Amino acid sequence: MPTAILIDGAYFIKRFRSLDPEHAYDAARVADCAHQWACAHLVPQRRNGAPAGRPRELYRIFFYDCPPLQKKMGSLSYSSARQLRAETSLGQAG
């Protein structure tokens, strides 16, 4: 089954730089690791030593690396404009 993978770029780069600091600013190495790690997630985990299924086929990798949207937008489902902003893990405005 073709599978698309979405990578949170900010988190990925932060994690990559902590795991591989000598290549922290090597774009080719970052791209290679992103591809390898995405493909590793396509292989099903083994359960009790038995295969858990067939590997999935990689369709596309989406690498999202943008700051959160910080503006007001109108919506048909709300009667007034809503403020869009980043939130903390507790669900409060950050």
Biotite code that builds the C-alpha atoms (Angstrom):
import biotite.structure as struc

atoms = struc.array([
    struc.Atom([0.000, 0.000, 0.000], chain_id="A", res_id=1, res_name="MET", atom_name="CA", element="C"),
    struc.Atom([1.513, 3.389, -0.974], chain_id="A", res_id=2, res_name="PRO", atom_name="CA", element="C"),
    struc.Atom([2.166, 5.476, 2.142], chain_id="A", res_id=3, res_name="THR", atom_name="CA", element="C"),
    struc.Atom([2.919, 9.185, 2.538], chain_id="A", res_id=4, res_name="ALA", atom_name="CA", element="C"),
    struc.Atom([4.934, 10.323, 5.557], chain_id="A", res_id=5, res_name="ILE", atom_name="CA", element="C"),
    struc.Atom([4.763, 13.789, 7.127], chain_id="A", res_id=6, res_name="LEU", atom_name="CA", element="C"),
    struc.Atom([7.884, 14.938, 8.970], chain_id="A", res_id=7, res_name="ILE", atom_name="CA", element="C"),
    struc.Atom([7.748, 17.827, 11.448], chain_id="A", res_id=8, res_name="ASP", atom_name="CA", element="C"),
    struc.Atom([10.851, 19.647, 10.225], chain_id="A", res_id=9, res_name="GLY", atom_name="CA", element="C"),
    struc.Atom([11.564, 21.697, 13.349], chain_id="A", res_id=10, res_name="ALA", atom_name="CA", element="C"),
    struc.Atom([11.449, 18.630, 15.592], chain_id="A", res_id=11, res_name="TYR", atom_name="CA", element="C"),
    struc.Atom([13.381, 16.470, 13.109], chain_id="A", res_id=12, res_name="PHE", atom_name="CA", element="C"),
    struc.Atom([16.233, 18.968, 12.749], chain_id="A", res_id=13, res_name="ILE", atom_name="CA", element="C"),
    struc.Atom([16.417, 19.530, 16.516], chain_id="A", res_id=14, res_name="LYS", atom_name="CA", element="C"),
    struc.Atom([16.552, 15.762, 17.099], chain_id="A", res_id=15, res_name="ARG", atom_name="CA", element="C"),
    struc.Atom([19.011, 15.193, 14.227], chain_id="A", res_id=16, res_name="PHE", atom_name="CA", element="C"),
    struc.Atom([21.409, 17.820, 15.570], chain_id="A", res_id=17, res_name="ARG", atom_name="CA", element="C"),
    struc.Atom([21.380, 16.188, 19.010], chain_id="A", res_id=18, res_name="SER", atom_name="CA", element="C"),
    struc.Atom([22.032, 12.709, 17.563], chain_id="A", res_id=19, res_name="LEU", atom_name="CA", element="C"),
    struc.Atom([24.583, 13.669, 14.899], chain_id="A", res_id=20, res_name="ASP", atom_name="CA", element="C"),
    struc.Atom([26.256, 16.954, 15.969], chain_id="A", res_id=21, res_name="PRO", atom_name="CA", element="C"),
    struc.Atom([29.269, 16.587, 13.644], chain_id="A", res_id=22, res_name="GLU", atom_name="CA", element="C"),
    struc.Atom([26.897, 16.746, 10.630], chain_id="A", res_id=23, res_name="HIS", atom_name="CA", element="C"),
    struc.Atom([24.474, 19.260, 12.193], chain_id="A", res_id=24, res_name="ALA", atom_name="CA", element="C"),
    struc.Atom([24.557, 21.627, 9.193], chain_id="A", res_id=25, res_name="TYR", atom_name="CA", element="C"),
    struc.Atom([25.141, 19.130, 6.360], chain_id="A", res_id=26, res_name="ASP", atom_name="CA", element="C"),
    struc.Atom([21.978, 19.320, 4.221], chain_id="A", res_id=27, res_name="ALA", atom_name="CA", element="C"),
    struc.Atom([22.809, 16.189, 2.222], chain_id="A", res_id=28, res_name="ALA", atom_name="CA", element="C"),
    struc.Atom([23.229, 14.177, 5.440], chain_id="A", res_id=29, res_name="ARG", atom_name="CA", element="C"),
    struc.Atom([19.947, 15.537, 6.859], chain_id="A", res_id=30, res_name="VAL", atom_name="CA", element="C"),
    struc.Atom([18.067, 14.599, 3.666], chain_id="A", res_id=31, res_name="ALA", atom_name="CA", element="C"),
    struc.Atom([19.628, 11.131, 3.628], chain_id="A", res_id=32, res_name="ASP", atom_name="CA", element="C"),
    struc.Atom([18.711, 10.493, 7.276], chain_id="A", res_id=33, res_name="CYS", atom_name="CA", element="C"),
    struc.Atom([15.161, 11.795, 6.776], chain_id="A", res_id=34, res_name="ALA", atom_name="CA", element="C"),
    struc.Atom([14.716, 9.333, 3.897], chain_id="A", res_id=35, res_name="HIS", atom_name="CA", element="C"),
    struc.Atom([16.281, 6.407, 5.790], chain_id="A", res_id=36, res_name="GLN", atom_name="CA", element="C"),
    struc.Atom([14.252, 7.052, 8.950], chain_id="A", res_id=37, res_name="TRP", atom_name="CA", element="C"),
    struc.Atom([11.027, 7.437, 6.957], chain_id="A", res_id=38, res_name="ALA", atom_name="CA", element="C"),
    struc.Atom([11.656, 4.131, 5.172], chain_id="A", res_id=39, res_name="CYS", atom_name="CA", element="C"),
    struc.Atom([12.381, 2.443, 8.511], chain_id="A", res_id=40, res_name="ALA", atom_name="CA", element="C"),
    struc.Atom([8.842, 3.328, 9.617], chain_id="A", res_id=41, res_name="HIS", atom_name="CA", element="C"),
    struc.Atom([7.384, 1.479, 6.624], chain_id="A", res_id=42, res_name="LEU", atom_name="CA", element="C"),
    struc.Atom([8.495, -1.913, 7.942], chain_id="A", res_id=43, res_name="VAL", atom_name="CA", element="C"),
    struc.Atom([5.965, -3.431, 10.368], chain_id="A", res_id=44, res_name="PRO", atom_name="CA", element="C"),
    struc.Atom([7.175, -4.222, 13.869], chain_id="A", res_id=45, res_name="GLN", atom_name="CA", element="C"),
    struc.Atom([7.701, -7.891, 14.709], chain_id="A", res_id=46, res_name="ARG", atom_name="CA", element="C"),
    struc.Atom([5.473, -9.409, 17.356], chain_id="A", res_id=47, res_name="ARG", atom_name="CA", element="C"),
    struc.Atom([6.860, -12.288, 19.403], chain_id="A", res_id=48, res_name="ASN", atom_name="CA", element="C"),
    struc.Atom([9.462, -12.938, 16.712], chain_id="A", res_id=49, res_name="GLY", atom_name="CA", element="C"),
    struc.Atom([6.873, -13.409, 13.964], chain_id="A", res_id=50, res_name="ALA", atom_name="CA", element="C"),
    struc.Atom([6.558, -10.992, 11.036], chain_id="A", res_id=51, res_name="PRO", atom_name="CA", element="C"),
    struc.Atom([3.719, -8.491, 11.517], chain_id="A", res_id=52, res_name="ALA", atom_name="CA", element="C"),
    struc.Atom([2.943, -8.068, 7.830], chain_id="A", res_id=53, res_name="GLY", atom_name="CA", element="C"),
    struc.Atom([4.392, -6.845, 4.564], chain_id="A", res_id=54, res_name="ARG", atom_name="CA", element="C"),
    struc.Atom([6.375, -3.592, 4.335], chain_id="A", res_id=55, res_name="PRO", atom_name="CA", element="C"),
    struc.Atom([4.519, -0.615, 2.912], chain_id="A", res_id=56, res_name="ARG", atom_name="CA", element="C"),
    struc.Atom([5.564, 1.200, -0.241], chain_id="A", res_id=57, res_name="GLU", atom_name="CA", element="C"),
    struc.Atom([6.822, 4.780, 0.136], chain_id="A", res_id=58, res_name="LEU", atom_name="CA", element="C"),
    struc.Atom([4.672, 7.171, -1.894], chain_id="A", res_id=59, res_name="TYR", atom_name="CA", element="C"),
    struc.Atom([6.013, 10.536, -0.778], chain_id="A", res_id=60, res_name="ARG", atom_name="CA", element="C"),
    struc.Atom([7.717, 12.321, 2.121], chain_id="A", res_id=61, res_name="ILE", atom_name="CA", element="C"),
    struc.Atom([6.280, 15.684, 3.162], chain_id="A", res_id=62, res_name="PHE", atom_name="CA", element="C"),
    struc.Atom([8.760, 17.773, 5.175], chain_id="A", res_id=63, res_name="PHE", atom_name="CA", element="C"),
    struc.Atom([6.865, 20.551, 6.959], chain_id="A", res_id=64, res_name="TYR", atom_name="CA", element="C"),
    struc.Atom([9.134, 23.236, 8.393], chain_id="A", res_id=65, res_name="ASP", atom_name="CA", element="C"),
    struc.Atom([7.108, 26.414, 8.901], chain_id="A", res_id=66, res_name="CYS", atom_name="CA", element="C"),
    struc.Atom([6.309, 28.436, 11.993], chain_id="A", res_id=67, res_name="PRO", atom_name="CA", element="C"),
    struc.Atom([2.755, 28.140, 13.348], chain_id="A", res_id=68, res_name="PRO", atom_name="CA", element="C"),
    struc.Atom([0.165, 30.423, 11.748], chain_id="A", res_id=69, res_name="LEU", atom_name="CA", element="C"),
    struc.Atom([-0.319, 33.595, 13.829], chain_id="A", res_id=70, res_name="GLN", atom_name="CA", element="C"),
    struc.Atom([-3.260, 35.503, 12.337], chain_id="A", res_id=71, res_name="LYS", atom_name="CA", element="C"),
    struc.Atom([-7.022, 35.858, 12.375], chain_id="A", res_id=72, res_name="LYS", atom_name="CA", element="C"),
    struc.Atom([-9.013, 33.929, 9.810], chain_id="A", res_id=73, res_name="MET", atom_name="CA", element="C"),
    struc.Atom([-12.700, 33.756, 9.055], chain_id="A", res_id=74, res_name="GLY", atom_name="CA", element="C"),
    struc.Atom([-14.522, 30.471, 8.781], chain_id="A", res_id=75, res_name="SER", atom_name="CA", element="C"),
    struc.Atom([-17.938, 29.371, 7.607], chain_id="A", res_id=76, res_name="LEU", atom_name="CA", element="C"),
    struc.Atom([-18.362, 27.214, 10.694], chain_id="A", res_id=77, res_name="SER", atom_name="CA", element="C"),
    struc.Atom([-17.796, 30.104, 13.138], chain_id="A", res_id=78, res_name="TYR", atom_name="CA", element="C"),
    struc.Atom([-19.736, 33.346, 13.256], chain_id="A", res_id=79, res_name="SER", atom_name="CA", element="C"),
    struc.Atom([-16.664, 35.459, 14.045], chain_id="A", res_id=80, res_name="SER", atom_name="CA", element="C"),
    struc.Atom([-12.999, 35.412, 13.145], chain_id="A", res_id=81, res_name="ALA", atom_name="CA", element="C"),
    struc.Atom([-10.812, 33.178, 15.298], chain_id="A", res_id=82, res_name="ARG", atom_name="CA", element="C"),
    struc.Atom([-7.303, 33.904, 16.455], chain_id="A", res_id=83, res_name="GLN", atom_name="CA", element="C"),
    struc.Atom([-4.912, 31.156, 15.342], chain_id="A", res_id=84, res_name="LEU", atom_name="CA", element="C"),
    struc.Atom([-1.796, 30.830, 17.461], chain_id="A", res_id=85, res_name="ARG", atom_name="CA", element="C"),
    struc.Atom([0.665, 28.302, 18.810], chain_id="A", res_id=86, res_name="ALA", atom_name="CA", element="C"),
    struc.Atom([-0.458, 26.565, 21.985], chain_id="A", res_id=87, res_name="GLU", atom_name="CA", element="C"),
    struc.Atom([1.474, 24.927, 24.767], chain_id="A", res_id=88, res_name="THR", atom_name="CA", element="C"),
    struc.Atom([1.130, 21.256, 25.569], chain_id="A", res_id=89, res_name="SER", atom_name="CA", element="C"),
    struc.Atom([-1.464, 22.190, 28.231], chain_id="A", res_id=90, res_name="LEU", atom_name="CA", element="C"),
    struc.Atom([-3.717, 23.733, 25.577], chain_id="A", res_id=91, res_name="GLY", atom_name="CA", element="C"),
    struc.Atom([-3.124, 27.314, 26.745], chain_id="A", res_id=92, res_name="GLN", atom_name="CA", element="C"),
    struc.Atom([-2.004, 30.148, 24.480], chain_id="A", res_id=93, res_name="ALA", atom_name="CA", element="C"),
    struc.Atom([1.779, 30.238, 24.281], chain_id="A", res_id=94, res_name="GLY", atom_name="CA", element="C"),
])
